Amino acid sequence: MPQAYLNRIATAVPDNDVHASFIAYAPTLLTDPRRQVLLKRMISKAQIEHRYSFVKPPTPDGESASDPDVLFHPGRFPDTACRMQFFERHAFALARKALDRLELRACGHEITHLILTTCTGFYAPGIDLQVVEHYGLRPSVERTVIGFMGCYAALNALKLARHIVRSEPDSKVLILNLELCTLHLQEKDDLEQLLAFLIFADGCAASLISRQPVGLELQSFSSTVIPSTAEQISWRIGALGFDMVLLGSVPQIIAKGLPNISAAVLAGGRPEDIEHWAVHPGGRTILDAVQAGLGIAEEKLTAARKILRCYGNMSSATVMFVLEDMMRAGMRAGRGCGMAFGPGLTVESMAFRPAA
């Protein structure tokens, strides 16, 4: 049976670096001065320096009131319909940015399957059809949308692509992981909610998977749910955007749960057997939890911490940013493990190795 390979990855983010604006704005939503101080302390420990968004921060003088890309005016945050209109206005532009960097036009005629992951916006006809039309892909391209799975959706897309290539060896699969997380900011006097908003950003990754032995060989996948943790992470559509619950106990649960499921997560191997770690940087404490739970050396998480610092958490796109960074840096032979977390509490993992 043919093997499947992740051949190339290209990534893109919007132009607006909004992290500093958020740091200045977020404490004003808290009415308790003690929680304002605590928020500022947590911000200083987040290990994030930049996050990018299509949303423009409002200007103090109010001159941005008529700008459609300034969504979050104090006292009148937009409803869900407005946010979905914003998603439709900007999502495909970000997709094009990543796909152009992937040089899709040069190989578009070869694409047989298109997989899209997103959990931050929906419309139909959607991004998948816009890609087909804009890049002149064949109308027969098989399209699959993986929606609302959150941060681990990229690994599910890679898993599906591997199944496709192994069952149809002439297939060439295009994956698009696209998220505009920042458009779901909520105007809430809630410290835990603001700490969740602190990490999220917009981003897109595009990748190609085929049987061509270039890039990374996708060896196997595992999906595991940590028992009795369903309430830890949730993502629901509300009247004023999508409502996220990301409890502060998640890192502790991951640190305690990983040793019990490490055999499945690591495809039967041991942490010390893994040379390359592509861990989804859901936040600084998530990476710390994975490191503690599996006993990973700090230098093995260099790429994950770099992506967190430079881009924040872009939901499903983020682990692809990590993989891209590792591939660009060059990877010597050895076993690799990709890992991401999401509602469930679900742990998705992938065994890979650099192509010979």
N, C-alpha and C positions, 0 to 999 in steps of 0.2 A: 504494500500500500504506500502511495506517495506521501511524503512529509509536507507540511505547510510551513512557510517562512514569512515572517514579518520583514518585508523588503526595505521599506522606506517609511519615514514619518516626517511630516511638516507641521509646524504649529504657528498660531497667530493669536494676538490679543488686540483689543481696541487701543485707541490712542490715549485716552484719558487715564492718567495715573491718579486714582482717587483715594489712596490710602491716607495721605496726610489730611485731606479734607474730612475723611471719616473720623480720624482721631480728634480733630478739632470739634466736630459736630456731635458725635455720639454722647459725650458726657452731658450735653445740654438736655438730653431726653430724660435724664434721671433727676428726680426731684430731691432725693436724699443725698446730701453732701458726702456722707460716708461712703455711699455706693459709687459716687463720682470718683472719689479717691481710689477706691478698689479697682474700678474700671481702668483708670489711668495706670495703675500698677500692673494689671494684667496685660494691658496693651504693650507696656515696656518689655514684657517677658514673651511676647507672642512670636518673636523671631521672624516677623514679616516686615519688609521694607517697602514693597511696591505691590499694588493690586490695580488691575486695569478694568475699565468699564466703558460702555457706551453712554451711561448716565452721566450727565454733567452736574457738578455740585452747584447749588444756588449761590449767587453772589450776595454779599451782605447788603448791597444797596438796592436789591430787588430788580435790577435791570434784566435779569434772566427770566422774569415771570412769563414772558411770551415764547420762550425757547422750548420747543416740544421735547428736547432731550434733557431738560431739567424736570425730573418727575417729583422730587421730594421737597415740596414747599412746606415749611412748618405749618401744622394745623390742617393741611389738605393733601394728604398723601393719596395717590391715585387708586382707583378700584381695579379689580382683576381684569376687566375688559380693556381698560386703558393700558395696563401692563402687557397684555397679550398683543395689543396693537403695536406697542413699542418693540416687542420681540419680533413681530412680523416685519417691522420697518428695518431692523438692523441685523437680524440673524444671518440672512443670506450674504450680506456684505462681509461678515466675518468668515463665513464658509469659503467665499471666493478667495479671501486673503490666504487662507491655509491651502486651498486647492491649487492656487496659482504657484505657491511655493513648492508644492508637490509636483508641479509641471504636469498636471492632469491632461492638458490639451495634447501633449505629446503621446500619451498612451490611452486616451479616453476610449478609442475604438476597441481596445482590448478588454475593457471592463465588462464583466458578466454579472456581477452582483454588487449592490450598494446597500450598506448597513449604516443607519443613522442612530446615534444615541443622544437623547436629550431628556431632561426632566424639568426644564425651566420655562418652556413655552411650546405651544402647539397651534397649528393652523393647517388647513387643507384647502386646495392642493398645497403641499408642504415643501420643505427644503429639499427633500429627495427628488421631487419632480423638477424643481428649479435647477438642481445640479444636472439632471439628465438633459434638460433643454439648453441651459447656458453653455455646457461643455460638449454638446453634440453627442452624448452617449446614445447607444442604440436603444430604441424604444422597448426592446425585449429585455433590457436589464432587469434582473430580479431585485426588488426593493423590499427592505425590511426595516421597520422602525422599532427600536427598543426604547420604550418610554417609561419614565418615572421610577427607574431602578436606582437612581442616585449615583454615588461616587464609584460604585463597583461596576457600572454598566459597560465600561470599556473592555473589561476582561470577559464579560459575556459576549460582546461583539467579536472579540478575537477568538473565543471558543467556537462561536457559530462559523466564523470564517474558516477556521481549521477544519470543522466538519465538512464544509462545502468543498474545500480544496481536496480533501482526502477522498471524498465520494465522487467528485467531478474534477479530475486532475487538470483539465485545461482551463479551469476557472481562474479568474483574476478578480479579487474582491477589494472593493474600495470601502473603507470605514471612515465615517465622519463623526467625531465626538464634539458636540457643540452645546455650550451652556452660557447663558446670560444670568448668572446667579444674583448679580447686584440689583436687578430690577425688582427683587422681592424684599427689599428692606422694609421693615415695619416701624411705625412710630409708636414705640412702646416704652413705658417706664419699667423695664424689666432687665436686670443686669445679665441674667443668663442668656436672654435673647440677643442682647447687644454683643456679648462675647461670641455668640455664634456668627452674627453678622460681620464681626471683625475679621474673620478669616476668608470669606468668600469673594470670588472675583469672576470675571468673564474670560472665556478662552475657548479655543477650538484646536483640535488636532485632526489631521487627515493622514491616512496610512494605506499602504497597499500590501496585500497578502496573496501569495501564489506558491506554486511548487518550485519556483526558481530558487536554488540554494544560495541566497544572498541575504544578509542581515541576521535575523534571529530565528532559529528553529523553534516552533511552538510545539513542545513535547507532550504536555498533558495539562489538565485543568482540574480544579477541585472547588466544590462549593460546600460550605459548612455554616450552620446556624448555631450560635451559642445559645443554649437553652434559657428560657425565661428572661429574655432581654428585649422583647418586642417593643416595649415602651421607651427604650433608650433613644432611638432615632425614628422620627416619623416625618412625613412630608405630605401635606394635604392642601387641597385647593380651597382657599377661603374667599370671602367677599372683597378683601383688600390685598389680594396677592396670594402667594402660596405660603402656608404657615409651616415653618420648620420647628421641630423639637429636637434638640441635640443636648442631651443631659450631660452635666459635668462628670457623671460617674462612668461615661463611656471609656475613657482611657484605662481606668482601673479594671473594668470588666475585660477589656482586651488583654491587658497584662496578665490577669489571672487565668483567662480562658485559653490563650494561645498554647501554653505548654500541654494542655489536655488534648488539643487537636493538631499538634504539630506534625504528627505522622501523615495526616491527610493533607494538610496545608503544604508540606514540603515533599510531597510525592514519595513518602517513605524514607526520605533522607534525614540528615541531622543538620541543625543550623550551621555547624562548623564545616559541613560539606558544600555550602553555598558560597560561591565566589561573587555573584552579582545579585544585589538586592534592589529591586524596583518597587519600593513601597509607596503607596498613595499617601502623600503628606496632608492628611486631613486636618492637621494642626500640629503645633510643636509637641503638645502632650500626647497626641496619637503616636507620633514617631518615637517619643520617649517610651511609651508603653510597649510598642513592638520590640524596641531594643531591649527593654528589661525582660519581657516575656519570653523572648527567644535567645537572649544572650548574644546579641549581634554586636560586633565591634563597631565603634563610632565611625571609622573611616568607610564602612560599608554603606552608610546612609548619607554619604556626601551629596549625591545627586538629588535625593529626596529633599534634604534640607535646603539645598540651593534653590530648587523650584519653589518651595514654600516661601523662602526669603524674597525671591524675585517676582513671584506671581500670585502667591496665596493659593487657596483651594478653589479650583475651577470645576469641581464635581467630576463628572465622568472623563473630562479631558485631561485631568491632572496627571494620572499615572502614565499617560502617553507622553507628556512633557518630560517626565522622568526618564522613560525609555529612550526618547530622542536624545536627551542630554548624554546618557550613557553610551549610545551608539556613536554620537559625534566624537566623544572623548576616546573612543577605541576600546574594545573589550577583548581581553585575552581569553583563551579557552577556559572553560569551567562552567559549572552548573549555575543557573540563575533562577530566582524566584520573584515573580510579580505578585503583589498583594494589595487588595483594596477592601474597604469596609462600607457598610450601608445598612439600610433598614432591615431589621430581622432579629437581632443584630447578626448580619451576614458577613462571613469572611470568604471572599473569592480569591483564589490563588492560581498561579500559572507557573509551570516548570518550563524553562527555556534554556537555550545555550546558543552562543554565537555559531554561525554557520562555519563549517570547516573551510 
